Amino acid sequence: MGFDPLGYAILASVLFGTYLAPVKLLRENERSLLALQAIGLLGVALVLLAVAPGFLGLPTAWLLLVAGGVWALGNYLSLFAVRALGVTQAVALFAIAGAVNAAWGIGVFRELQTGSALVLVAIGTLGVVAGVMIVLGGIPRPDDRRGLALALLTAACFGSYNAPLKLALAPPLTVATGLVLGAAVSSALLALLPWSGLGAVEIPKRSRDRLLAAGGGAVWAVGATASVVAIQGLGLSRAFPVFMANVLIYVALGLGVFHERYATPRWQMVAGALVVVVSASTIAQAG
C-alpha cells in the first residue's frame, strides 16, 4: 500500500466506471442482479478477511458495515436508474455524489476551511451541476423524472457512504474489509426481501451471465478497496471527485458500446461529461 494515493484514486475511478456495465447486458430483474453482485462482493470480502483479520476485533466495525449498507442501497437504486435513463445520463447524475462528498468533508470533517478552497469547491460543484444539465439536454421530461429521482437518491447514497470510513480509524485493508462485507450482506438482504413488483430472484442459465453479474460486484469491491487507500491519503473532499472521472468511461460505454439513443446530440453529451470531470477536478484541487 506504499503507492501514491492519487494512483489508487485513478484505479478506483476505472473500476467504478465499469462495474455497472452488466446491467445493460443482462435481462434479469434488479433483484436477480443484486443477488449475483452480492456473491461477487462476498468473495472479495472473504479474501480481505483472510488478509486483514483485524476487522473482527475493531470497535468501530459497525460503522464500516453501515457504510457498506449505504452503498448497497445506492447501488440497488442505481440499477433502476440505469434502466430508466440509460447508462450515460444516469451516471452523469451520479456525479453529483462528488458535491455531496465535498459537503461531508467541509461541513462535518472540517476539511478545506480556507476561503480560496471553499471558492474552488463552490465553482466545481456548480460546474458538475452544469455538466449534468448539458448531458441531460436541459430539464428532464416528465416521463424521465422517476429515473431522475432514482439517480439523485443514488448520488446521495454514493456521496455519503464514505463518511463513516473517516471515523473508523483503522488501516486501509481493515476498513475495506468492513465496507465490502457490509455491502455484500446488505445487497443480499435487499435482493431477498419480498419487495412487491420486482419479481423473483432468477439465476441466469448461462454461466457467462452469472459471471458477468457476480463479476460486477467483485470489480466494485476491488475499486472500493483502492478508494479507501485514496481517501486516507488525499482526504474525502479531494479523493472522491477524482473518482468521478468514471463518467467518461460510462459515456464511452453508453454511446460507443451500447449505442444508447437520446434526444441530446452525442457531441453535447460528451462535452457535458468533460465539464463534469473538469469540475470534479477543480474540487480535488481545493486541497
C-alpha positions in Angstrom: 0.0 0.0 0.0 3.0 2.3 -0.4 2.0 3.7 -3.8 0.7 7.3 -4.4 -2.8 7.7 -3.1 -3.7 9.5 -6.3 -2.8 6.3 -8.3 -5.3 4.4 -6.1 -8.0 7.1 -6.8 -7.5 6.7 -10.5 -7.7 2.9 -10.2 -10.9 3.2 -8.2 -12.3 5.5 -10.9 -11.6 3.0 -13.7 -13.2 0.1 -11.7 -16.2 2.2 -10.6 -16.6 3.1 -14.3 -17.2 -0.5 -15.4 -19.0 -2.4 -12.7 -22.5 -1.4 -13.8 -22.0 -2.4 -17.4 -23.6 -5.9 -16.9 -26.9 -4.1 -16.1 -27.2 -3.2 -19.7 -26.1 -6.7 -20.9 -28.4 -8.8 -18.8 -32.1 -9.1 -18.9 -32.6 -10.4 -15.4 -34.6 -8.2 -13.0 -33.0 -5.9 -10.4 -33.3 -8.4 -7.5 -31.5 -11.1 -9.5 -28.7 -8.7 -10.5 -28.3 -7.6 -6.9 -28.2 -11.2 -5.6 -25.4 -12.1 -8.0 -23.5 -8.9 -7.2 -23.7 -9.9 -3.6 -21.9 -13.2 -4.4 -19.1 -11.3 -6.0 -18.9 -8.9 -3.1 -18.8 -11.7 -0.6 -16.0 -13.4 -2.5 -13.8 -10.3 -2.2 -14.8 -9.8 1.4 -13.7 -13.3 2.4 -10.3 -12.6 0.7 -10.0 -9.3 2.6 -10.9 -11.1 5.9 -8.1 -13.6 5.3 -5.6 -10.8 4.6 -6.8 -8.3 7.3 -8.5 -10.3 10.1 -8.2 -7.3 12.4 -11.6 -6.2 11.3 -13.2 -8.7 13.6 -11.9 -7.0 16.7 -12.4 -3.4 15.6 -14.5 -1.3 17.9 -15.8 0.8 15.0 -16.6 -2.2 12.8 -20.3 -1.4 12.9 -19.5 2.0 11.2 -17.9 0.1 8.3 -20.9 -2.2 7.9 -23.2 0.8 7.9 -21.1 2.4 5.2 -21.4 -0.8 3.1 -25.2 -0.8 3.7 -25.5 2.8 2.5 -23.6 2.0 -0.7 -25.7 -1.2 -1.2 -28.9 0.9 -1.1 -27.4 3.4 -3.6 -26.3 0.5 -5.9 -29.8 -1.0 -5.7 -31.4 2.3 -6.7 -28.8 2.7 -9.5 -30.0 -0.5 -11.2 -33.4 1.1 -11.7 -31.9 4.5 -12.7 -29.7 3.0 -15.3 -32.5 1.1 -16.9 -34.8 4.1 -16.8 -32.4 6.7 -18.1 -29.6 4.7 -19.8 -26.0 4.4 -18.6 -24.9 7.8 -19.9 -27.5 10.1 -18.4 -27.8 8.1 -15.1 -24.1 8.1 -14.4 -23.9 11.8 -15.2 -26.4 12.4 -12.4 -24.5 10.1 -10.1 -21.6 12.5 -10.4 -23.5 14.9 -8.1 -22.2 12.5 -5.4 -18.9 14.4 -5.6 -20.5 17.5 -4.3 -22.3 15.5 -1.6 -18.9 14.1 -0.5 -17.3 17.6 -0.5 -20.2 18.8 1.7 -19.4 16.0 4.2 -15.7 16.8 4.1 -16.3 20.5 4.7 -19.3 20.5 7.0 -18.6 17.5 9.2 -14.8 16.8 9.0 -13.7 20.4 8.7 -11.6 19.8 5.6 -10.8 22.7 3.2 -11.6 25.6 5.6 -9.7 28.4 3.7 -11.6 30.9 1.6 -9.8 30.0 -1.6 -10.5 26.3 -1.1 -14.2 26.9 -0.5 -14.4 29.1 -3.6 -12.9 26.2 -5.7 -15.4 23.8 -4.2 -18.3 26.1 -5.0 -17.1 26.6 -8.6 -16.5 22.9 -9.0 -19.9 22.0 -7.6 -21.7 24.4 -9.9 -19.7 23.0 -12.8 -20.7 19.5 -12.0 -24.4 20.5 -12.0 -24.0 22.4 -15.2 -22.3 19.4 -16.9 -25.1 17.2 -15.8 -27.6 19.5 -17.3 -25.7 19.6 -20.6 -25.7 15.8 -20.7 -29.4 15.7 -19.9 -30.1 18.3 -22.6 -31.9 20.6 -20.1 -34.7 19.8 -17.6 -35.8 16.1 -17.9 -39.2 15.4 -19.5 -42.0 14.3 -17.1 -41.6 10.7 -18.3 -38.0 10.7 -17.1 -38.5 12.2 -13.7 -38.8 8.9 -11.9 -35.4 8.0 -13.3 -34.1 11.4 -12.3 -35.4 11.0 -8.7 -33.8 7.5 -8.5 -30.5 8.8 -9.9 -30.4 11.7 -7.3 -31.1 9.3 -4.4 -28.3 7.1 -5.8 -26.0 10.1 -5.8 -26.9 10.9 -2.2 -26.0 7.4 -1.1 -22.8 7.2 -3.2 -21.8 10.6 -1.8 -22.4 9.6 1.8 -21.1 6.1 2.3 -17.5 7.2 2.6 -18.3 9.5 5.6 -18.3 6.7 8.2 -15.0 5.5 6.9 -13.3 8.6 8.2 -14.4 7.7 11.7 -13.2 4.1 11.7 -9.5 5.0 12.5 -8.1 1.7 11.1 -5.6 0.6 8.4 -7.0 0.7 4.8 -7.4 -3.0 4.3 -9.3 -3.3 7.6 -11.6 -0.5 6.6 -12.1 -2.0 3.1 -13.0 -5.4 4.7 -15.8 -3.9 6.7 -17.1 -1.8 3.8 -17.2 -4.7 1.3 -18.6 -7.1 3.9 -21.4 -4.6 4.8 -22.1 -4.1 1.1 -22.3 -7.9 0.5 -24.7 -8.6 3.4 -26.9 -5.6 2.7 -27.1 -6.4 -1.0 -28.2 -9.9 -0.2 -30.8 -8.7 2.2 -32.1 -6.2 -0.4 -32.3 -8.9 -3.0 -34.0 -11.5 -0.8 -36.6 -9.3 0.9 -40.0 -9.7 -0.7 -40.3 -6.3 -2.5 -43.5 -6.1 -4.4 -43.5 -5.9 -8.2 -39.8 -6.8 -8.7 -40.2 -10.5 -9.5 -38.4 -13.4 -8.0 -34.7 -13.9 -7.9 -33.7 -15.7 -11.1 -30.2 -17.2 -11.6 -29.2 -16.8 -15.3 -28.9 -20.1 -17.1 -25.7 -19.2 -18.9 -22.5 -19.3 -16.9 -21.3 -16.2 -18.8 -24.2 -14.2 -17.5 -23.7 -15.4 -13.9 -20.0 -14.5 -14.2 -20.8 -11.0 -15.6 -23.2 -10.1 -12.8 -21.1 -11.5 -9.9 -18.0 -10.0 -11.5 -19.6 -6.6 -11.4 -19.8 -6.9 -7.6 -16.2 -8.1 -7.4 -15.0 -5.2 -9.6 -16.7 -2.7 -7.3 -15.2 -4.3 -4.2 -11.7 -4.1 -5.6 -12.4 -0.5 -6.6 -13.7 0.2 -3.1 -10.5 -1.1 -1.5 -8.4 1.2 -3.7 -10.7 4.1 -2.9 -10.2 3.6 0.9 -6.4 4.0 0.4 -7.0 7.1 -1.7 -9.3 8.7 0.8 -6.9 8.1 3.7 -4.1 9.6 1.7 -5.9 12.5 0.0 -8.8 13.3 2.2 -12.5 12.9 1.5 -13.0 16.2 -0.3 -10.2 15.7 -2.8 -10.3 11.9 -3.4 -13.9 11.4 -4.3 -14.1 14.0 -7.1 -11.2 12.1 -8.8 -13.4 9.0 -8.8 -15.9 11.0 -10.9 -13.7 10.6 -13.9 -15.6 7.3 -14.3 -18.3 9.4 -16.0 -16.1 9.4 -19.2 -15.9 5.6 -19.1 -19.6 5.3 -18.8 -20.2 7.8 -21.6 -17.9 5.7 -23.9 -19.8 2.6 -22.9 -23.2 4.1 -23.3 -22.7 5.8 -26.6 -19.9 3.6 -28.1 -20.7 0.1 -26.9 -24.4 0.0 -26.0 -25.4 2.5 -28.7 -27.9 4.3 -26.5 -30.0 6.8 -28.3 -31.0 10.2 -26.8 -32.6 13.4 -28.0 -29.5 15.2 -26.8 -26.7 15.1 -29.5 -23.8 12.9 -28.8 -21.2 15.7 -29.0 -23.2 17.6 -26.4 -23.3 14.6 -24.1 -19.5 14.1 -24.4 -19.0 17.8 -23.8 -21.2 17.7 -20.7 -19.2 14.7 -19.4 -16.0 16.6 -19.9 -17.4 19.5 -17.9 -18.3 17.1 -15.1 -14.8 15.7 -15.0 -13.1 19.1 -15.2 -15.4 20.5 -12.5 -14.8 17.5 -10.2 -11.0 18.0 -10.7 -11.5 21.6 -9.6 -12.9 20.4 -6.3 -10.0 18.0 -6.0 -7.5 20.9 -6.4 -9.1 22.7 -3.5 -7.0 20.8 -1.1 
